Structure formats: structure tokens, C-alpha cells
Amino acid sequence: MDLEMLTLDQGADVAECSDEKLRKHCELTARTSRPLGIKFAGRWFVGKLELLDDLEQGKIDRRRGPYVRQHAEERARKYEGWARPQKPLKVVEPTAG
């Protein structure tokens, strides 16, 4: 599975569908050799690459093809880097006054 994960809400935004539709797709593929996502602490997380592949192949709904994938990739760009660790803040030492 791709290491880049999206929340169910983010995945639904990328796929332009409801989070309920995406959750059902996650449940349908959970026990297959290629699950769409993983369930952790009661919440679904969707693999970005798997989502893009399934959209292109028409597995989420009737839309399919490279154009559908390209459009979804453009929507997914806004989530890039959200889960990356932030740089530590610089600690400013108080000056002796």
C-alpha cells in the first residue's frame, strides 16, 4: 500500500464523492489483496495511489480513464505535506536584563 495516506474526508474530496461511498469501498476491499485503505483506531485512512488507481479504473463509480485520474491528482495536491513533521520552533533564550 502507498505510504501517502488521506483521511476519509480528504479521499472523498479528491474522488469527488461522499465519504460514505468511499467508506463502503474501503470495507468492500478490506479483505482483498489490494485494499483501498486501512482502519486505524476506528477511522479509515485511504491510500492515495490506490484511490487514484481505482478512480482511473472506474472502481469507485462510473467515471474512469486518465482524465479522471489527472483531475483527482490535481485535487490531491492540496493535501501534500499535511502529515509531514514540522520543523522545530527556535527557542529564544531570554536575555539577562
C-alpha positions in Angstrom: 0.0 0.0 0.0 1.2 3.5 -0.7 2.6 5.3 2.3 0.8 8.5 1.5 -2.5 8.3 3.3 -5.5 10.5 3.2 -8.3 10.8 5.8 -11.7 9.5 4.6 -12.9 13.2 4.2 -9.8 14.1 2.2 -10.1 11.0 0.0 -13.8 11.8 -0.6 -12.8 15.3 -1.7 -10.2 14.0 -4.0 -12.6 11.5 -5.5 -15.5 14.0 -5.6 -17.8 11.6 -3.9 -19.3 11.2 -0.4 -17.2 9.9 2.5 -19.9 7.2 2.9 -19.3 5.9 -0.6 -15.6 5.8 0.0 -16.0 4.1 3.4 -18.1 1.4 1.8 -15.5 0.9 -0.9 -12.8 0.6 1.8 -14.9 -2.1 3.6 -15.5 -4.0 0.3 -11.8 -4.1 -0.5 -10.5 -4.6 3.1 -10.1 -8.4 2.8 -8.8 -8.4 -0.7 -5.2 -8.5 -1.9 -5.4 -4.8 -2.7 -7.4 -2.8 -0.1 -8.2 0.8 -0.7 -7.4 1.8 2.9 -6.7 0.8 6.4 -8.8 1.2 9.5 -6.9 2.5 12.5 -8.4 3.5 15.8 -11.9 3.2 14.3 -11.2 5.5 11.4 -10.5 4.8 7.8 -7.4 6.1 6.0 -7.2 5.8 2.2 -4.1 5.1 0.2 -3.6 8.0 -2.2 -2.2 5.8 -5.0 -4.8 3.1 -4.6 -7.5 5.8 -4.7 -6.1 7.3 -7.9 -5.8 3.8 -9.5 -9.4 2.9 -8.5 -10.7 6.1 -9.9 -8.9 5.6 -13.2 -10.2 2.1 -13.5 -13.8 3.1 -12.7 -14.0 1.1 -9.4 -15.4 3.9 -7.3 -18.2 5.0 -9.7 -18.9 5.2 -13.4 -16.2 7.7 -14.1 -13.0 6.2 -15.5 -9.9 7.0 -17.5 -6.7 9.0 -17.4 -8.6 12.3 -17.3 -10.4 11.3 -14.1 -7.1 10.3 -12.5 -5.4 13.6 -13.6 -8.3 15.7 -12.2 -8.1 13.7 -8.9 -4.3 14.2 -8.7 -4.8 17.9 -9.1 -7.3 17.9 -6.2 -5.0 15.7 -4.1 -2.1 18.2 -4.4 -3.6 20.4 -1.7 -3.1 17.7 0.8 0.5 17.1 0.1 2.7 17.7 3.1 -0.1 17.9 5.6 1.2 14.9 7.5 4.9 15.9 7.3 6.6 16.7 10.6 7.0 20.4 11.1 10.4 22.0 11.7 11.0 22.5 15.4 10.5 26.0 16.6 13.5 28.0 17.6 13.7 28.7 21.2 14.7 32.2 22.0 16.7 32.4 25.2 15.7 35.4 27.4 18.5 37.9 27.7 19.8 38.9 31.1 18.4 42.3 31.9 
